């Protein structure tokens, strides 16, 4: 059992793994109670090995929505550096393996950290659009995503969230009622994306995420 726990976050102390699980459960309960959270394709998440989770970005709720259903795997995530200015938020984010990133510029330090974590066999959640969408649609992916894929060569997992934009859109107020969900696609070998080249590879990933989001929206509407 201890070996299985350590597998969820290679190299991390058991207390950190347990803390991640405890916060995950709290997030799950909150999302189910207030937003009728649903998850699809959870079995597509590989239990071991380097994994890059590529997700659309609708809201500040996105990381909890993905994390609440990623019980097969704990992950490292990126967050805007200014969020760490708050002592309480900064403490929690660090304990949850969150990497600060400076938006609007090439943050090479954060990029190196992402690649290092993947090479350790960790899972990494990124939002390739670079910022929360202003429209709810999936925006073009930034080229830094391809750099990470080329350097670390992880399995790549397309992920889509839906409903988070309506619950807490950019510039809007948080609504405590709604419907949110997440869908995990099929893992894709890094070489398949690298062989497409940067432009086509990023466009392919974006289309995969868009298809997942459309399917997820249909399932949430019909549930």
Secondary structure, DSSP 8 states (H G I E B T S, - for coil): -HHHHHHTTTT--HHHHHHHHHHHHHHHHHHHHHH--EEE-GGGS-SSS-EEEEE----TTHHHHHHHH-TT--EEEEEEGGGGGSHHHHHHHHHTTEEEE-TTS--HHHHHHHHHHHHTT-EEEE-TTSS--SSSS-----THHHHHHHHH--EEEEEEEESHHHHS-TTS---S----EEEEEEEE-HHHHHTT-HHHHHHHHHHHHHHHHHHHHHHHHH-
